[in-house]
């Protein structure tokens, strides 16, 4: 058992999710074993392998990154400030074509390190070379849900089904959800097959959805429907799931998400940097649609920092509505934790409650950006920073603490990633 | 002398400001004494009081915060997510009316601590209780340029002149520039008097300018001119100066800024959170206007973090233009350092050059958000964070290093600020 004592605690559970109490949190293996103020008897009868004095700092559920392409760290700051098409077709795609499985292993590790510094303990990741990806995550003790990213022709649906059956069994830390890349990269038969696969497994399906104006226009031209309406007509959202980005949505699209219980995963950093637009978070919230937050990949963000995404989500919402009262910080904090966990199907990682997974962060309140403490949750969203993450625990293991990783050879990871990034760039040049 | 050795160095000086070389930086008192690769003789003949191994991390000029109201830390997260008018008239103004000089002293110290964690060594500060403000800054060794913030009637111009004569003499760390609050808070006679004062001292003048649509509309209704055109007609910008915010500018306004050599200080965080709009940075850059960046005060941002402002400046510019190539990161990094220093009149604090002030930061490149190192300046803007600030030196003194302040009793500062924030809130309630 690990004992966190002398803590402020925000569980994000129940009817008053942002209420802050004082007490202790104990973890046993990968689970939360106790929350509250222990009796003398409880303390005397419990053996702790470690006691951590939280010094009245805050314990809260970790963040979950509900949309990303982690291994794209190799493209970070490689090709910024370019028009979108030039960036994608001249820079991203040619370099991605050179990736090996071992490259993905190294580049994923860089991303996972960065997640931990920002208090993120799980990612919903859409990429390839999945065996190497899984190896990187399980070695690090980092939780990941992979998302199917198939594109092309109908025959490729087999891959998704095989991966779904294989990767949901490999480790308690690893999951796999049905998914495909996007409407514009899949042919009609593949989309139909995806609807049938959802039906076969009664499973939710996830995809990039309505990220850009041109994507929506193209879909309407081809199918006479928006991407969301098309997916719904094929039964793809019949068991829920979600859309990544969802910047350009009609009211009918939002009604479909609500009806199907599908989540919208907003990606404000990426949507801003690629000039895709600002999602209508207020309308989504008003409809009662479940909201989650993702960083998207490091080629288009370029950081993997939930504090940045939270701030962007609220202030871009305010800018869009021309209303400083839009997109309340409480909703944003809820989306980054509970909403993202639920969107990914991590129903036992969403809140601090006994029996849930011990995915916990400690927020250092004794830094100037958290002072004075007029409102701690609002401080987290509006003035918080990854520098306030004093400790990150995933599945009961402390992986990051006081600015240091507890168990990783970062020099080796950085060196491996740097050499491989340079090699890939040289391969494309030659 | 302090010796920084084994460093990457980005001076931001000369024709190739973002070029990164390897070598050493030496400081002597408050100035930079050497940059480059020393000879054996130079090393043998120099005595160092301290040697800091930079371990191939990056030395660069510190950031300068070109617009803020530091002491407003007491309002941080006190009243967010409210409509603008309710926030200002029901929350901000009543509490500000209760501030004492000693309150300003404490609240300023909290802000200055936060600046140092983000690599900011100087602020351009518009507030009141200036003796207490100056005491807070000089005690901490923090550089500040105060900006006149007069409002009301013409008679109050005397205060500005007195402050101008007094505060430019009190300390090498302290300056004072002519300024006034804004067009909409000053009567016409006061604005005319400001023009005459500029002429008397041949001095630049600074003010809030065109922050909101309603401000510009109100000015046009009253004077038949935009704020910028009005100020120019009164000679206010005859010796340069600047405008804070400048969100709603006409092309004629920009031409006036260019002609007068006045700076535009952009405040993207505050303009977003208050839903004021997005400044047309591309047009300003195309006109060749000097650009600087400010956080604005912590009541409206709420952080005092230059990394956040840099990221917002570039991505909001891209969103506004619907062009991922707009607002290049290099321009943003230049504005946050050289541009802001020049806007504030800190001509000896802008770059790393021998004889300039030793206002230097060390950026930790060995964190995952800086890996791989495809492009270090772009990493700083797009994936950098205050957590990468490994050391902050102001006027030759190390004030912040490895997450710790070198010389401040933070517990005492936080306690004083918290008690005073609560007292003020209670005074307003009672």
Interface residues (C-beta under 8 A of the other chain):
Chain A: X73 X74 X75 X76 X77 X78 X80 X81 X82 X83 X84 X87 X110 X111 X113 X114 X117 X269 X272 X273 X274 X275 X277 X278 X298 X301 X302 X303 X304 X305 X308 X311 X314 X315 X316 X318 X319 X321 X322 X323 X324 X325 X326 X327 X328 X329 X366 X367 X368 X369 X371 X372 X373 X374 X375 X378 X379 X382 X383 X384 X385 X386 X387 X403 X410 X411 X413 X414 X417 X418 X421 X422
Chain B: X73 X74 X75 X76 X77 X78 X80 X81 X82 X83 X84 X87 X110 X111 X113 X114 X117 X269 X272 X273 X274 X275 X277 X278 X298 X301 X302 X303 X304 X305 X308 X311 X314 X315 X316 X318 X319 X321 X322 X323 X324 X325 X326 X327 X328 X329 X366 X367 X368 X369 X371 X372 X373 X374 X375 X378 X379 X382 X383 X384 X385 X386 X387 X403 X410 X411 X414 X417 X418 X421 X422 X425
